Amino acid sequence: MTNSEIADAWAEHYPKRHDRHVSRQVCTLISELVRAKSNFDSSDISPAFRVIVVLDTMGIPGKQFETVKSEETPHR
């Protein structure tokens, strides 16, 4: 998927995440993808800033990402 397609999926599913299980799963999956992509960055910038860079690249609002992250069920 391209960053644009990921942004489109986020925009479609984020508002529906409380009403549709599949939308919640899509948002959770994209959140995991953001975290994984930020871990592949080997630059000297902080991990938190790497997440911001990935979010900007994907076109996902940081506040929405943080909201979904806070709503996720701990699974580790």
N, CA and C atoms as a LAMMPS dump frame, in Angstrom:
ITEM: TIMESTEP
0
ITEM: NUMBER OF ATOMS
228
ITEM: BOX BOUNDS ff ff ff
-5.0000000000000000e+02 5.0000000000000000e+02
-5.0000000000000000e+02 5.0000000000000000e+02
-5.0000000000000000e+02 5.0000000000000000e+02
ITEM: ATOMS id mol type element x y z
1 1 1 N 0.833 -1.184 0
2 1 2 C 0 0 0
3 1 3 C 0.875 1.244 0
4 2 1 N 0.425 2.243 -0.687
5 2 2 C 1.148 3.51 -0.685
6 2 3 C 0.743 4.316 0.55
7 3 1 N 1.541 5.334 0.846
8 3 2 C 1.199 6.217 1.969
9 3 3 C -0.163 6.864 1.753
10 4 1 N -0.466 7.197 0.524
11 4 2 C -1.753 7.806 0.202
12 4 3 C -2.907 6.833 0.477
13 5 1 N -2.725 5.586 0.118
14 5 2 C -3.76 4.576 0.374
15 5 3 C -3.934 4.339 1.878
16 6 1 N -2.844 4.363 2.611
17 6 2 C -2.916 4.215 4.065
18 6 3 C -3.652 5.403 4.67
19 7 1 N -3.341 6.595 4.208
20 7 2 C -4.04 7.798 4.692
21 7 3 C -5.528 7.725 4.382
22 8 1 N -5.874 7.242 3.206
23 8 2 C -7.287 7.102 2.835
24 8 3 C -7.992 6.083 3.732
25 9 1 N -7.326 4.96 3.996
26 9 2 C -7.907 3.937 4.864
27 9 3 C -8.105 4.478 6.269
28 10 1 N -7.111 5.227 6.751
29 10 2 C -7.225 5.833 8.087
30 10 3 C -8.41 6.809 8.13
31 11 1 N -8.485 7.666 7.132
32 11 2 C -9.557 8.664 7.09
33 11 3 C -10.934 8.001 7.025
34 12 1 N -11.02 6.882 6.352
35 12 2 C -12.299 6.164 6.249
36 12 3 C -12.656 5.466 7.559
37 13 1 N -11.691 4.824 8.186
38 13 2 C -11.984 3.959 9.329
39 13 3 C -11.87 4.64 10.687
40 14 1 N -11.061 5.671 10.809
41 14 2 C -10.901 6.319 12.119
42 14 3 C -12.233 6.785 12.713
43 15 1 N -13.093 7.469 11.945
44 15 2 C -14.353 7.94 12.542
45 15 3 C -15.318 6.801 12.909
46 16 1 N -15.137 5.631 12.311
47 16 2 C -16.054 4.504 12.516
48 16 3 C -15.534 3.492 13.542
49 17 1 N -14.379 3.745 14.137
50 17 2 C -13.713 2.729 14.949
51 17 3 C -14.498 2.307 16.182
52 18 1 N -15.385 3.16 16.684
53 18 2 C -16.18 2.795 17.856
54 18 3 C -17.418 1.978 17.467
55 19 1 N -17.843 2.117 16.228
56 19 2 C -19.068 1.457 15.776
57 19 3 C -18.827 0.164 15.005
58 20 1 N -17.651 0.046 14.409
59 20 2 C -17.366 -1.122 13.567
60 20 3 C -16.071 -1.781 14.013
61 21 1 N -16.179 -3.06 14.307
62 21 2 C -15.006 -3.814 14.749
63 21 3 C -13.904 -3.787 13.694
64 22 1 N -14.28 -3.941 12.429
65 22 2 C -13.277 -3.95 11.365
66 22 3 C -12.551 -2.61 11.284
67 23 1 N -13.242 -1.521 11.525
68 23 2 C -12.599 -0.203 11.496
69 23 3 C -11.603 -0.068 12.646
70 24 1 N -11.968 -0.588 13.808
71 24 2 C -11.048 -0.564 14.944
72 24 3 C -9.79 -1.391 14.618
73 25 1 N -9.992 -2.538 13.971
74 25 2 C -8.861 -3.384 13.587
75 25 3 C -7.964 -2.695 12.567
76 26 1 N -8.568 -2.012 11.595
77 26 2 C -7.779 -1.3 10.578
78 26 3 C -6.934 -0.223 11.246
79 27 1 N -7.521 0.545 12.145
80 27 2 C -6.771 1.602 12.832
81 27 3 C -5.642 1.023 13.684
82 28 1 N -5.916 -0.08 14.359
83 28 2 C -4.892 -0.732 15.177
84 28 3 C -3.759 -1.255 14.294
85 29 1 N -4.106 -1.848 13.175
86 29 2 C -3.094 -2.359 12.251
87 29 3 C -2.226 -1.227 11.696
88 30 1 N -2.85 -0.129 11.32
89 30 2 C -2.086 1.01 10.812
90 30 3 C -1.197 1.583 11.914
91 31 1 N -1.679 1.611 13.147
92 31 2 C -0.857 2.083 14.267
93 31 3 C 0.384 1.213 14.432
94 32 1 N 0.204 -0.088 14.325
95 32 2 C 1.345 -1.012 14.412
96 32 3 C 2.315 -0.777 13.259
97 33 1 N 1.791 -0.523 12.08
98 33 2 C 2.624 -0.24 10.913
99 33 3 C 3.449 1.027 11.13
100 34 1 N 2.822 2.055 11.671
101 34 2 C 3.533 3.312 11.962
102 34 3 C 4.687 3.041 12.925
103 35 1 N 4.409 2.307 13.993
104 35 2 C 5.468 2.014 14.967
105 35 3 C 6.592 1.189 14.34
106 36 1 N 6.219 0.203 13.523
107 36 2 C 7.232 -0.633 12.873
108 36 3 C 8.087 0.183 11.906
109 37 1 N 7.447 1.014 11.087
110 37 2 C 8.204 1.833 10.136
111 37 3 C 9.13 2.801 10.86
112 38 1 N 8.685 3.324 11.997
113 38 2 C 9.54 4.266 12.728
114 38 3 C 10.747 3.558 13.33
115 39 1 N 10.614 2.277 13.627
116 39 2 C 11.741 1.518 14.172
117 39 3 C 12.811 1.221 13.127
118 40 1 N 12.449 1.248 11.845
119 40 2 C 13.417 0.975 10.782
120 40 3 C 14.307 2.174 10.478
121 41 1 N 13.931 3.334 10.969
122 41 2 C 14.732 4.544 10.753
123 41 3 C 15.964 4.469 11.641
124 42 1 N 17.113 4.491 11.021
125 42 2 C 18.351 4.355 11.796
126 42 3 C 19.027 5.697 12.081
127 43 1 N 18.314 6.78 11.842
128 43 2 C 18.912 8.093 12.077
129 43 3 C 19.045 8.356 13.575
130 44 1 N 19.71 9.444 13.903
131 44 2 C 19.968 9.788 15.298
132 44 3 C 18.825 10.535 15.973
133 45 1 N 17.701 10.701 15.277
134 45 2 C 16.587 11.413 15.898
135 45 3 C 15.886 10.509 16.911
136 46 1 N 15.199 11.121 17.843
137 46 2 C 14.547 10.363 18.913
138 46 3 C 13.436 9.48 18.353
139 47 1 N 13.15 8.372 19.042
140 47 2 C 12.069 7.491 18.591
141 47 3 C 10.723 8.214 18.467
142 48 1 N 10.424 9.118 19.375
143 48 2 C 9.157 9.848 19.32
144 48 3 C 9.093 10.709 18.062
145 49 1 N 10.21 11.347 17.716
146 49 2 C 10.221 12.177 16.516
147 49 3 C 10.134 11.311 15.261
148 50 1 N 10.728 10.113 15.291
149 50 2 C 10.62 9.212 14.137
150 50 3 C 9.161 8.853 13.875
151 51 1 N 8.384 8.645 14.941
152 51 2 C 6.952 8.357 14.776
153 51 3 C 6.264 9.545 14.112
154 52 1 N 6.586 10.741 14.553
155 52 2 C 5.989 11.949 13.96
156 52 3 C 6.318 12.034 12.476
157 53 1 N 7.547 11.73 12.115
158 53 2 C 7.96 11.769 10.707
159 53 3 C 7.145 10.763 9.894
160 54 1 N 6.982 9.548 10.419
161 54 2 C 6.204 8.528 9.706
162 54 3 C 4.747 8.962 9.578
163 55 1 N 4.18 9.493 10.653
164 55 2 C 2.79 9.972 10.596
165 55 3 C 2.627 11.052 9.537
166 56 1 N 3.554 11.996 9.506
167 56 2 C 3.494 13.063 8.503
168 56 3 C 3.599 12.49 7.096
169 57 1 N 4.49 11.536 6.918
170 57 2 C 4.68 10.92 5.607
171 57 3 C 3.416 10.191 5.154
172 58 1 N 2.733 9.577 6.108
173 58 2 C 1.512 8.831 5.783
174 58 3 C 0.271 9.715 5.77
175 59 1 N 0.38 10.925 6.269
176 59 2 C -0.773 11.813 6.303
177 59 3 C -1.774 11.479 7.394
178 60 1 N -1.27 10.961 8.512
179 60 2 C -2.135 10.6 9.647
180 60 3 C -1.95 11.636 10.741
181 61 1 N -3.032 12.244 11.217
182 61 2 C -2.916 13.234 12.292
183 61 3 C -2.387 12.596 13.583
184 62 1 N -1.384 13.228 14.158
185 62 2 C -0.751 12.703 15.36
186 62 3 C -1.712 12.534 16.52
187 63 1 N -2.622 13.466 16.682
188 63 2 C -3.581 13.381 17.788
189 63 3 C -4.492 12.164 17.626
190 64 1 N -4.906 11.879 16.393
191 64 2 C -5.735 10.698 16.143
192 64 3 C -4.945 9.426 16.422
193 65 1 N -3.681 9.403 15.997
194 65 2 C -2.825 8.245 16.256
195 65 3 C -2.711 8.005 17.76
196 66 1 N -2.472 9.052 18.521
197 66 2 C -2.344 8.92 19.981
198 66 3 C -3.647 8.441 20.6
199 67 1 N -4.787 8.899 20.062
200 67 2 C -6.085 8.452 20.567
201 67 3 C -6.253 6.952 20.349
202 68 1 N -5.955 6.487 19.156
203 68 2 C -6.085 5.061 18.858
204 68 3 C -5.117 4.258 19.732
205 69 1 N -3.915 4.761 19.87
206 69 2 C -2.918 4.075 20.702
207 69 3 C -3.431 3.932 22.137
208 70 1 N -4.06 4.963 22.661
209 70 2 C -4.561 4.922 24.037
210 70 3 C -5.781 4.004 24.165
211 71 1 N -6.48 3.757 23.074
212 71 2 C -7.665 2.903 23.102
213 71 3 C -7.335 1.424 22.891
214 72 1 N -6.128 1.136 22.44
215 72 2 C -5.759 -0.245 22.15
216 72 3 C -5.716 -1.074 23.431
217 73 1 N -6.142 -2.31 23.307
218 73 2 C -6.083 -3.255 24.413
219 73 3 C -4.643 -3.747 24.527
220 74 1 N -4.061 -3.68 25.705
221 74 2 C -2.696 -4.184 25.86
222 74 3 C -2.66 -5.671 25.507
223 75 1 N -1.744 -6.034 24.641
224 75 2 C -1.634 -7.432 24.232
225 75 3 C -0.23 -7.983 24.408
226 76 1 N 0.571 -7.276 25.115
227 76 2 C 1.958 -7.73 25.315
228 76 3 C 2.199 -8.051 26.759
